[in-house]
């Protein structure tokens, strides 16, 4: 083996840090490779000069037994180490027409790079062995070897794929290179990389300017608040969400496999067409559609586990008793007034009677370490010259981390879990060469099961969890419970039924009973999104003209089934000495443990109608597009006094010269009956321009 420089070279496994510098002879080292159980190196390398020659002395101090495994011979040919000189390389970057490109990235590595100035020029320190990577949006990335060059000229070629890439904008789409507003987009590939149950969570960190704040990880209730460039107002700071061009808010329940792309519109020039509704930015989701060709079937499944980000540490019962006594002593209490006697502490430590002198791990009695999550997806796409289709079916199942009693024992299920089923069908049918009909139908069914929260916790699982944590942390490991066991008796010797709830010390409540014995709640949510679209090309009037009509009808419903019940509770008195006797006492008895059921429903619907005229045409190096749209919204919510109506007009015109000089005008004029007369409508214009 011939080596010119061995800085940090590993001679054999477990030994590093051997340094070789300028030698004048060939050194042959015979080293034995050792299987080392424990090995400490005090000094690895020493250099010594003898007669003008550099010798290497390797000393090893072995502090443990070793086993000789095998022997290899390494021959190291000396070479004088050459320090490579850096040179200043200058150059210019041009497009194929000879125009300089501004802001081109010139990178050798992660720490050495520069960008071109307004004249396309750059300067960078390199070595003859350096390789430069030249990249620019819309152009093919190039690799340039420096060699002995001191000045270079680089010609960048346009990337046809990037130039043709289309992004969704307000009420339409544009080529990515022609967009002048602040628009960002990602595709389905990036979204499917995340195992998050909530699509909003999957977007976090993947799009510049988008902030996702998750306040809960509950199954079916993992609330996520989205902000685009921060919160712009005190209230109503959520961005407008459009799914296939229709305002909808069920982004959290969408399946990532049914999404083609997600675009966010962030500045005024991009959101002006939405008027006041786009004040906080716009998130536009486009679902997948079929393409002409063979049918493609895709099946995927994944399984993951979730857990709390923080967990409580435990303390043993005898340790708690000793520390509690010490706290009382610090407060000046006499030994006879301490909460735990020496007898009790010994009983906790010995484990002779775990019924009355337990060593409870209270936190893990109520919470599981892990909660499972399962996701399954099946989708089919394809099409012919006339008909194309995309169909998607998905399942998402999430388990909770509450430890509850089984449905077999109780007759009902108080566990926390969520099951969601998604369905989508997108159809496109070409009635004629210039007339296309499309039908989009999507639905989901979600069932969320939780412990009963209506009476004690204001129908809020968050309050239940907050209460659970407070009472769990306040329950010492010395508390008997949470349930009675066979053999326990009252003070008079009467047997107590096993499996009855024991109240926490000093409190007429029991977290275990509140979690499993008070009943259950099951919420069933359904949603239907439907749209029918007619797209008619009007080239027979003038080339590039088309019209589009879309009518969308959405409906939502939620059914809540509540099961209520009561339960008996007991208290426990623990003997403080060996002469005393531990016993159970009644606290709340003769309750009606039969479960009672109630059911409630709520529904709402939403109607959206859009009609637009569109124009797109190229005249040599000139690209011109235009759009005019009128929109009407109407929706009725459960228990609302009046329907909600909104009317809007939008328009956009764009101009591009040679894909280099771009200009765009956007106008929005919309209003709602929710405002006072004379102040119901607002006008929102925007203009933007750019050059490349």
VENZILIN-V792340 format. One record per residue. RES is the residue in one letter. PHI is phi in whole degrees, -180 to 180 (* if undefined). Layout:
res:RES phi:PHI
res:RES phi:PHI
This chain:
res:X phi:*
res:X phi:-106
res:X phi:-130
res:X phi:-89
res:X phi:-150
res:X phi:-120
res:X phi:-74
res:X phi:72
res:X phi:-72
res:X phi:-85
res:X phi:-71
res:X phi:-153
res:X phi:-54
res:X phi:104
res:X phi:-121
res:X phi:-133
res:X phi:90
res:X phi:-90
res:X phi:-114
res:X phi:-116
res:X phi:-115
res:X phi:-68
res:X phi:-116
res:X phi:-118
res:X phi:-150
res:X phi:-92
res:X phi:-109
res:X phi:-111
res:X phi:-113
res:X phi:-104
res:X phi:-120
res:X phi:-92
res:X phi:-87
res:X phi:-112
res:X phi:-93
res:X phi:-102
res:X phi:-84
res:X phi:-142
res:X phi:-144
res:X phi:-123
res:X phi:-101
res:X phi:-87
res:X phi:-137
res:X phi:-97
res:X phi:-132
res:X phi:-131
res:X phi:-109
res:X phi:-143
res:X phi:-103
res:X phi:-131
res:X phi:60
res:X phi:80
res:X phi:-105
res:X phi:-91
res:X phi:-111
res:X phi:-109
res:X phi:-119
res:X phi:-108
res:X phi:-119
res:X phi:-123
res:X phi:-106
res:X phi:-94
res:X phi:-103
res:X phi:-150
res:X phi:-63
res:X phi:-136
res:X phi:-124
res:X phi:-71
res:X phi:-101
res:X phi:-163
res:X phi:-136
res:X phi:-127
res:X phi:-116
res:X phi:-113
res:X phi:-110
res:X phi:-115
res:X phi:-89
res:X phi:-74
res:X phi:-146
res:X phi:-75
res:X phi:-71
res:X phi:-106
res:X phi:-86
res:X phi:-73
res:X phi:-87
res:X phi:-90
res:X phi:-128
res:X phi:-91
res:X phi:-98
res:X phi:-117
res:X phi:-175
res:X phi:-141
res:X phi:-117
res:X phi:-127
res:X phi:-89
res:X phi:-68
res:X phi:-95
res:X phi:90
res:X phi:-84
res:X phi:-69
res:X phi:-107
res:X phi:-96
res:X phi:82
res:X phi:-72
res:X phi:-82
res:X phi:-116
res:X phi:-126
res:X phi:-93
res:X phi:-153
res:X phi:-66
res:X phi:-112
res:X phi:-128
res:X phi:-167
res:X phi:-158
res:X phi:-131
res:X phi:-77
res:X phi:-87
res:X phi:-64
res:X phi:-98
res:X phi:78
res:X phi:-94
res:X phi:-151
res:X phi:-147
res:X phi:-154
res:X phi:-84
res:X phi:-142
res:X phi:-115
res:X phi:-59
res:X phi:-89
res:X phi:-68
res:X phi:-125
res:X phi:-99
res:X phi:-111
res:X phi:-111
res:X phi:-136
res:X phi:-159
res:X phi:-60
res:X phi:89
res:X phi:-128
res:X phi:-75
res:X phi:-67
res:X phi:-118
res:X phi:-117
res:X phi:-123
res:X phi:-85
res:X phi:-78
res:X phi:64
res:X phi:-98
res:X phi:-72
res:X phi:-115
res:X phi:-149
res:X phi:-133
res:X phi:-123
res:X phi:-115
res:X phi:-108
res:X phi:-93
res:X phi:-103
res:X phi:-67
res:X phi:-88
res:X phi:-62
res:X phi:-65
res:X phi:-67
res:X phi:-64
res:X phi:-90
res:X phi:-64
res:X phi:-111
res:X phi:-119
res:X phi:-83
res:X phi:-124
res:X phi:-59
res:X phi:56
res:X phi:167
res:X phi:-146
res:X phi:-140
res:X phi:-64
res:X phi:-58
res:X phi:-73
res:X phi:-100
res:X phi:-83
res:X phi:-103
res:X phi:-84
res:X phi:-82
res:X phi:-130
res:X phi:-130
res:X phi:-148
res:X phi:-134
res:X phi:-108
res:X phi:-63
res:X phi:-59
res:X phi:-68
res:X phi:-67
res:X phi:-74
res:X phi:-72
res:X phi:-95
res:X phi:-96
res:X phi:-62
res:X phi:-74
res:X phi:-108
res:X phi:-60
res:X phi:-59
res:X phi:-67
res:X phi:-65
res:X phi:-78
res:X phi:-59
res:X phi:78
res:X phi:-108
res:X phi:-134
res:X phi:-64
res:X phi:92
res:X phi:-100
res:X phi:-114
res:X phi:-117
res:X phi:-113
res:X phi:-100
res:X phi:-101
res:X phi:-158
res:X phi:-114
res:X phi:-64
res:X phi:-59
res:X phi:75
res:X phi:-143
res:X phi:-80
res:X phi:-64
res:X phi:-131
res:X phi:-106
res:X phi:-105
res:X phi:-131
res:X phi:-110
res:X phi:57
res:X phi:85
res:X phi:-87
res:X phi:-89
res:X phi:-138
res:X phi:-68
res:X phi:-128
res:X phi:62
res:X phi:-94
res:X phi:-76
res:X phi:-71
res:X phi:-74
res:X phi:-113
res:X phi:-120
res:X phi:-112
res:X phi:54
res:X phi:85
res:X phi:-114
res:X phi:-61
res:X phi:-146
res:X phi:-120
res:X phi:-93
res:X phi:-64
res:X phi:-67
res:X phi:-103
res:X phi:-78
res:X phi:-90
res:X phi:-56
res:X phi:-70
res:X phi:-94
res:X phi:-102
res:X phi:-89
res:X phi:-159
res:X phi:-128
res:X phi:-118
res:X phi:-120
res:X phi:-108
res:X phi:-113
res:X phi:-107
res:X phi:-64
res:X phi:-66
res:X phi:-86
res:X phi:-107
res:X phi:-60
res:X phi:-64
res:X phi:-93
res:X phi:63
res:X phi:-65
res:X phi:-70
res:X phi:-97
res:X phi:-61
res:X phi:-104
res:X phi:91
res:X phi:-136
res:X phi:-111
res:X phi:-114
res:X phi:-110
res:X phi:-113
res:X phi:-87
res:X phi:-74
res:X phi:-132
res:X phi:-77
res:X phi:-128
res:X phi:-62
res:X phi:144
res:X phi:-66
res:X phi:-70
res:X phi:-121
res:X phi:-109
res:X phi:-124
res:X phi:-129
res:X phi:-141
res:X phi:-151
res:X phi:-144
res:X phi:-132
res:X phi:-139
res:X phi:-125
res:X phi:-123
res:X phi:-152
res:X phi:-67
res:X phi:-75
res:X phi:-142
res:X phi:-133
res:X phi:-77
res:X phi:-80
res:X phi:-102
res:X phi:-135
res:X phi:-74
res:X phi:-62
res:X phi:-69
res:X phi:-67
res:X phi:-61
res:X phi:-62
res:X phi:-67
res:X phi:-68
res:X phi:-66
res:X phi:-60
res:X phi:-63
res:X phi:-63
res:X phi:-67
res:X phi:-62
res:X phi:-62
res:X phi:-89
res:X phi:92
res:X phi:-76
res:X phi:-76
res:X phi:-60
res:X phi:-71
res:X phi:-101
res:X phi:-70
res:X phi:-68
res:X phi:-127
res:X phi:-89
res:X phi:-62
res:X phi:-61
res:X phi:-64
res:X phi:-63
res:X phi:-66
res:X phi:-66
res:X phi:-63
res:X phi:-72
res:X phi:-76
res:X phi:74
res:X phi:-69
res:X phi:-139
res:X phi:-79
res:X phi:-75
res:X phi:-100
res:X phi:-126
res:X phi:-80
res:X phi:-129
res:X phi:-81
res:X phi:-102
res:X phi:-61
res:X phi:-59
res:X phi:-78
res:X phi:-71
res:X phi:-110
res:X phi:-125
res:X phi:-80
res:X phi:-69
res:X phi:-132
res:X phi:-125
res:X phi:-81
res:X phi:-140
res:X phi:-125
res:X phi:-133
res:X phi:-130
res:X phi:-140
res:X phi:-134
res:X phi:-138
res:X phi:-133
res:X phi:-142
res:X phi:163
res:X phi:166
res:X phi:-118
res:X phi:-65
res:X phi:-97
res:X phi:-127
res:X phi:-127
res:X phi:-149
res:X phi:-141
res:X phi:-129
res:X phi:-139
res:X phi:-131
res:X phi:-142
res:X phi:-132
res:X phi:-130
res:X phi:-121
res:X phi:-128
res:X phi:-100
res:X phi:-96
res:X phi:-105
res:X phi:-76
res:X phi:-90
res:X phi:-119
res:X phi:-73
res:X phi:-78
res:X phi:-63
res:X phi:-63
res:X phi:-81
res:X phi:-98
res:X phi:90
res:X phi:-148
res:X phi:-112
res:X phi:-94
res:X phi:-69
res:X phi:-100
res:X phi:-158
res:X phi:-141
res:X phi:-133
res:X phi:-129
res:X phi:-123
res:X phi:-111
res:X phi:-137
res:X phi:-150
res:X phi:-137
res:X phi:-118
res:X phi:-120
res:X phi:-130
res:X phi:-129
res:X phi:-86
res:X phi:-69
res:X phi:-146
res:X phi:-64
res:X phi:-117
res:X phi:-138
res:X phi:-130
res:X phi:-111
res:X phi:-130
res:X phi:-132
res:X phi:-117
res:X phi:-132
res:X phi:-138
res:X phi:-153
res:X phi:-144
res:X phi:-127
res:X phi:-130
res:X phi:-118
res:X phi:-119
res:X phi:-108
res:X phi:-140
res:X phi:-63
res:X phi:-70
res:X phi:-129
res:X phi:-66
res:X phi:-84
res:X phi:-91
res:X phi:-123
res:X phi:54
res:X phi:60
res:X phi:-123
res:X phi:-68
res:X phi:-60
res:X phi:-65
res:X phi:-60
res:X phi:-66
res:X phi:-60
res:X phi:-65
res:X phi:-59
res:X phi:-63
res:X phi:-63
res:X phi:-75
res:X phi:-66
res:X phi:-68
res:X phi:-87
res:X phi:-93
res:X phi:-74
res:X phi:-69
res:X phi:-90
res:X phi:-71
res:X phi:-66
res:X phi:130
res:X phi:-86
res:X phi:-126
res:X phi:-70
res:X phi:-125
res:X phi:-61
res:X phi:103
res:X phi:-75
res:X phi:-134
res:X phi:-76
res:X phi:-62
res:X phi:-89
res:X phi:94
res:X phi:-68
res:X phi:-67
res:X phi:-106
res:X phi:-59
res:X phi:-73
res:X phi:82
res:X phi:-90
res:X phi:-76
res:X phi:-104
res:X phi:-65
res:X phi:-69
res:X phi:-56
res:X phi:77
res:X phi:-135
res:X phi:-88
res:X phi:-152
res:X phi:-150
res:X phi:-60
res:X phi:-62
res:X phi:-66
res:X phi:-67
res:X phi:-81
res:X phi:-114
res:X phi:-101
res:X phi:-92
res:X phi:123
res:X phi:-154
res:X phi:-141
res:X phi:-129
res:X phi:-105
res:X phi:-114
res:X phi:-113
res:X phi:-128
res:X phi:-147
res:X phi:-131
res:X phi:-114
res:X phi:-137
res:X phi:-145
res:X phi:-124
res:X phi:-128
res:X phi:-118
res:X phi:-121
res:X phi:-122
res:X phi:-79
res:X phi:-112
res:X phi:-63
res:X phi:-71
res:X phi:-90
res:X phi:-156
res:X phi:-62
res:X phi:93
res:X phi:-93
res:X phi:-149
res:X phi:-136
res:X phi:-144
res:X phi:-125
res:X phi:-134
res:X phi:-123
res:X phi:-123
res:X phi:-134
res:X phi:-122
res:X phi:-141
res:X phi:-130
res:X phi:-147
res:X phi:-139
res:X phi:-116
res:X phi:-118
res:X phi:-106
res:X phi:-113
res:X phi:-118
res:X phi:-116
res:X phi:-159
res:X phi:-116
res:X phi:-152
res:X phi:-75
res:X phi:-133
res:X phi:-131
res:X phi:-118
res:X phi:-129
res:X phi:-112
res:X phi:-101
res:X phi:-64
res:X phi:-93
res:X phi:-134
res:X phi:-70
res:X phi:-80
res:X phi:-82
res:X phi:-125
res:X phi:-83
res:X phi:-154
res:X phi:-110
res:X phi:-129
res:X phi:-78
res:X phi:-117
res:X phi:-136
res:X phi:-127
res:X phi:57
res:X phi:-78
res:X phi:-85
res:X phi:-89
res:X phi:-71
res:X phi:-85
res:X phi:-111
res:X phi:-116
res:X phi:-134
res:X phi:-139
res:X phi:-135
res:X phi:-138
res:X phi:-150
res:X phi:-139
res:X phi:-154
res:X phi:-135
res:X phi:-145
res:X phi:-124
res:X phi:-131
res:X phi:-127
res:X phi:-134
res:X phi:-135
res:X phi:-141
res:X phi:-113
res:X phi:-128
res:X phi:-140
res:X phi:-149
res:X phi:-154
res:X phi:-115
res:X phi:-121
res:X phi:65
res:X phi:-89
res:X phi:-102
res:X phi:-114
res:X phi:-130
res:X phi:-135
res:X phi:-153
res:X phi:-151
res:X phi:-134
res:X phi:-141
res:X phi:-122
res:X phi:-138
res:X phi:-133
res:X phi:-120
res:X phi:-148
res:X phi:-146
res:X phi:-124
res:X phi:-103
res:X phi:-60
res:X phi:67
res:X phi:-78
res:X phi:-71
res:X phi:-135
res:X phi:-65
res:X phi:-109
res:X phi:-126
res:X phi:-146
res:X phi:-130
res:X phi:-149
res:X phi:-127
res:X phi:-134
res:X phi:-151
res:X phi:-148
res:X phi:-137
res:X phi:-129
res:X phi:-139
res:X phi:-138
res:X phi:-113
res:X phi:57
res:X phi:56
res:X phi:-115
res:X phi:-114
res:X phi:-124
res:X phi:-145
res:X phi:-150
res:X phi:-123
res:X phi:-126
res:X phi:-137
res:X phi:-131
res:X phi:-138
res:X phi:-146
res:X phi:-165
res:X phi:-143
res:X phi:-69
res:X phi:-70
res:X phi:-99
res:X phi:-70
res:X phi:-59
res:X phi:86
res:X phi:-131
res:X phi:-84
res:X phi:-116
res:X phi:-135
res:X phi:-112
res:X phi:-132
res:X phi:-93
res:X phi:-154
res:X phi:-135
res:X phi:-144
res:X phi:-149
res:X phi:-158
res:X phi:-140
res:X phi:-127
